[in-house]
Every structure is written in C-alpha cells, then in structure tokens.
Amino acid sequence: MLDLALSLLLSTKAPYAPQQDSASYEAAPPGYKAVYTQLLARHGSRGLTSPKGAQALHALWQQAADTGGLTPLGRQFGPDIEQMMRANEAIGYGNETQQGMEEHTQLARRLFARLPDLFRDAEASSRRIVLVSSGKDRAVDSAEFFRDALVRQQPGLATLFDTGIDRDTLYFHKQNTPAGLAYQRWADSGELQARAAAIRAQPQLQAAAQTTLARLFTPQFMAALDASRATDTALSLYALYAAAADMRHELKADFTKYIPPGEASVYAEAEDAMAFYEKGPGIVENGDITWRMAAVLVDDFFNEADAVERGDLSHAAKLRFAHAEIVIPMASALSIPGLSEQLPRSATYSYQNSPWRGAYSAPMAANIQWELYRNSAGRVLVRMLYNERETDFKPACSHARIAPASHFYDYQQLKRCYK
C-alpha cells in the first residue's frame, strides 16, 4: 500500500492504493447476497499530458548551463528532464504507464475476489457486464485492462461484455448541456483566474519556489528570475516530480532529490487549492456550478440500481472509466463527507480550513463502487466504497442505514433521500 505521507505530497497525481483491506469490511446481513455491482474509476497512472512544461524547464536549464548559472545539483537536472521527455515520447503523452495498467488489473482482481458468487452467477445466467469509457485513450485502455483481468480470473466472462463510449456521463464537463456550458463558463471565468493568481502569489509558495530553485541555479542566475516566473518554474518542476511517481517502470531518474518533502507539501497544497476551486467543491456562493453537471452520472447510478430493485437482473455490473474531472464532481454531487465541503468566497483554501485533498478525492485509478445486495423478499441494500474504503453516503441519509454504524443502506430509503 502506498505510504500515506508520500501520497499527500502528490495531490491528484498520487499512484493508487486501496484505502482499506477487504478483510475488514462489514459482512452483509444474513440472508443477503450480492446481486450487482457498479463502478466509476479514473484512468490509471499516466505520464505527462503535454511536453510544454518539460520543454520550458529544459530551455531555462540550457540558458543557465550556457551562462554558468548551474549548481552541481543543477547540472544533473537537464539530463533528467531529457530522460523524462524521452520516456513520455516512448509511451505517448497522456497515455497510461505500466503502473497504470497494473493499478486497474489489481483493482479488477480485488473486485472479483470480493464478489466471486456474483460473477459465477453472471456467467451461469448470461447476465451482461456493461463496460463504458469516456473515449479518451487512457480511459479506454483502463477499461480494457480491467476487463482482461476479470476474464483471466474467469474466462467464461469474455462473451458477456457490452463495450462502448459514453461521453454524456463520462465526459460531462465538455458537453454542450446547460450544466456543462455553465461549468465551462466557470472554468474560463475571471473569478477563477483571479483565484489561481492569488494562490500562486501566496508567500509560502513563493518562498518554497525560491528555496527549490536555489539548489539548481546560482544566486546570479536566480536574481534574473522574478517571483512570478520562479513560482511557475517550481510548479513545473513539481509536475515532473509528481509524474515520476507514476512512471516507475519507464523512468530511472530520481526527481525527489530536487524537491524535499517539506517543499513538495507546499506545492501539493497549491495544486489542491486550484483543483478545489476549478472542479472540486468550490465556493459556497457559487452553488453547485462545479458539480451540477454530474447529475447525469448520479442518475445513471440510480437508474442501474432501480433496475435491480425491480427484479431486472439483466446487468451483473456496469463498469465506467473516466477522469479526475468526473470523479471529483461526482463525489461532490453525492455529498460524500470530507470530499464535498465548500468554502465561503471570503476564505482561501488551505490544509488548515478544508479536509479536501486531491490525493484522497482523485488519485490515479480513483474509484467509486456501489454493491447491491438482495434477500429472498426482494429488499435491496447498497454499500458504497470510495477507493475501496467503506464510505458513508451524505449525512442526511443516515436514517437509511440498516443499523446506526452500518455501511449498508436500505436502497429505497437512500433513493428517496437523494431524489
């Protein structure tokens, strides 16, 4: 399991690790058996999505090299950037790494190990497994690795998959729906740009940037970098640092020597702050602008569960593969504790005033799973797992629990609570 302290230094680039051992899960009540499962997962670990940041860093490094502006550590930096770019060119910018393939392979194996009777019943009764993605290569690849892992566990599942692309529910932030367009206006808004500028101007971030870059560049070279450019440069370096954690099979360069944990925590907090406002819970006064568009996906989860409650067991599972931009708003739309609390406009996100963390909300391969259980009388219970940890639905739905501390909820009551 990934070290929690390291995970928190990587924000949403943290490699995936299950957050609970399934051996400690609450047992289903007597008389209930698993009849259905559904999943939303972020794609697995990937490399850089664009060469621009690495190219800009290399150009600055080359300028320093040409003018005698590098420290001994700084001289190592250029070759490591070059190695990073070569590794990304080899796999393709934005594509999954071997680590990402392994994350979804292992996630699928754990799902199968947890619900073997469900998959045996799916094969025996020819129940379908719906497999959909956003259509982006890394999401499509994640879906394929997940499917292949299940088939290796039970070859008879191979003919049961219905595979497709669903941009409406799995790429909703780019759709021309009223909610999607409202979100796009927010993403391009002056308010969000001003908030990002204020985050980059914070004294602790500028101080960390100066300290980080002073290890690489001489005082004379540093003197020519204004505070804004130094901060942007340090954040670009942090992006390589974070990407390296997801490229352990493809990359030998050690980027941790450039950013010690104390400074990485400052950069992670800045990245979390920007994600919090851009696609996270966001600002109280702005209402649900950052997650209203997720309603279509929430509806899809409930529609699938409704079918099971009606006795329609034609689907054994629905497995969805998408992006952080989908998982994060989904958590807000479900009002999951710790992942959905907003801040007033007068406050600025920090680790002191918000529990929201990118490494919890949307690490690589982040996932939300709903397991449905049914008894002979037809009563349906649902349990939610978030990154494989038993997770509460919104506090207002606590009355739907089958017992005060249980993670199993009566589905009818839960549905009425949300709908």
Protein Blocks (a to p, Z undefined) as FASTA:
>chain_A
ZZfklmmmnmmmlccddfbdfklpccddehiacfbdcddddddddddfbfklmmmmmmmm
mmmmmnopacfklmmmmmmmmmmmmmmmmnoghiacfklmmmmmmmmmmmmmmmmmmmmm
mmmnopacddddehiaklmmmmmmmmmmmmmmmmmlmmmpccdddfklmmmmmcccfklm
mmmmmmmpmklmmmmmmmmmpmklmmmmmmmmmmmpcfklmmmpcfklmmmmmmmmmmmm
mmmmmmmmmpmbdfklmmcfklmmmmmmmmmmmmmmmmmnbjmklojmlmmmmmmmmmmm
mmmmmmmmnopakbfbdcddddfklmmmmmmmnopghilcccdfkbccdfklocbdfklm
mgghiacdddddddfkopacddddeehiacdddfklmmmpmbfkbcbdcfklmmmmmZZ
